[in-house]
Amino acid sequence: MKSIKIARKTSRNLKQAGRNFVQSADLAASAGRVIAARTRAAAVGDHRELSRMVPEKAAAFGAGGFALALDFARTAAQFQRSITADCIALGLHASAIARARSPFQATLVQSRGLVAWWTRMAEQSATLSAQMMRLQHDMTAPIARTARANASRLSR
C-alpha cells in the first residue's frame, strides 16, 4: 500500500533528521574544543599548530563540497524522473477522461486521477526530503570528522 510506504519513508526521514542533529551537535562541540585549544596555541606562539588550520579546513570543506555536488546531482536526476513520470501520468489521465463513455465515468476517472496525483506528490515529497537529509549528512560528515579528530588530538 502506498500510504504505508510513504509513512515508512517519513519515519526514516525523521530518524535521519535525528542523526543529522546529533552530528551537528557533535560538530559544534568539537569545533568549540578545537577553537579553545588553538587559541591557547596562538597565545604561546605554536606556529606548527596554527599552520595546520587552513589545509585541514580546505580539505574538510572540499570533501563536503564534493559530497554536496554528488548528492545534488542525484537529487536533480530524481527530480527529473519525477517530472517525467508526472507528465506521463497526466497524459494517460487525460486520455482516460477523453475515452470516458459518460459524464459519471469521466468524473470517476478524474477523481481517481486526483487521488493518484496526491499520492505521487506525497511520495515525491518524502523522497526529496530523504535526499535533502542525506545531502546534509554527507556534506557535513567530512567537516565533523575533521573537527572530531582535531579535538581528540588537541586534548591529549
Secondary structure in CASP SS format (residue, H / E / C, confidence):
PFRMAT SS
TARGET T0000
AUTHOR 0000-0000-0000
METHOD secondary structure of the structure
MODEL  1
M C 1.00
K H 1.00
S H 1.00
I H 1.00
K H 1.00
I H 1.00
A H 1.00
R H 1.00
K H 1.00
T H 1.00
S H 1.00
R H 1.00
N H 1.00
L H 1.00
K H 1.00
Q H 1.00
A H 1.00
G H 1.00
R H 1.00
N H 1.00
F H 1.00
V H 1.00
Q H 1.00
S H 1.00
A H 1.00
D H 1.00
L H 1.00
A H 1.00
A H 1.00
S H 1.00
A H 1.00
G H 1.00
R H 1.00
V H 1.00
I H 1.00
A H 1.00
A H 1.00
R H 1.00
T H 1.00
R H 1.00
A H 1.00
A H 1.00
A H 1.00
V C 1.00
G C 1.00
D C 1.00
H H 1.00
R H 1.00
E H 1.00
L H 1.00
S H 1.00
R H 1.00
M H 1.00
V H 1.00
P H 1.00
E H 1.00
K H 1.00
A H 1.00
A H 1.00
A H 1.00
F H 1.00
G H 1.00
A H 1.00
G H 1.00
G H 1.00
F H 1.00
A H 1.00
L H 1.00
A H 1.00
L H 1.00
D H 1.00
F H 1.00
A H 1.00
R H 1.00
T H 1.00
A H 1.00
A H 1.00
Q H 1.00
F H 1.00
Q H 1.00
R H 1.00
S H 1.00
I H 1.00
T H 1.00
A H 1.00
D H 1.00
C H 1.00
I H 1.00
A H 1.00
L H 1.00
G H 1.00
L H 1.00
H H 1.00
A H 1.00
S H 1.00
A H 1.00
I H 1.00
A H 1.00
R C 1.00
A C 1.00
R C 1.00
S C 1.00
P H 1.00
F H 1.00
Q H 1.00
A H 1.00
T H 1.00
L H 1.00
V H 1.00
Q H 1.00
S H 1.00
R H 1.00
G H 1.00
L H 1.00
V H 1.00
A H 1.00
W H 1.00
W H 1.00
T H 1.00
R H 1.00
M H 1.00
A H 1.00
E H 1.00
Q H 1.00
S H 1.00
A H 1.00
T H 1.00
L H 1.00
S H 1.00
A H 1.00
Q H 1.00
M H 1.00
M H 1.00
R H 1.00
L H 1.00
Q H 1.00
H H 1.00
D H 1.00
M H 1.00
T H 1.00
A H 1.00
P H 1.00
I H 1.00
A H 1.00
R H 1.00
T H 1.00
A H 1.00
R H 1.00
A H 1.00
N H 1.00
A H 1.00
S H 1.00
R H 1.00
L H 1.00
S C 1.00
R C 1.00
END
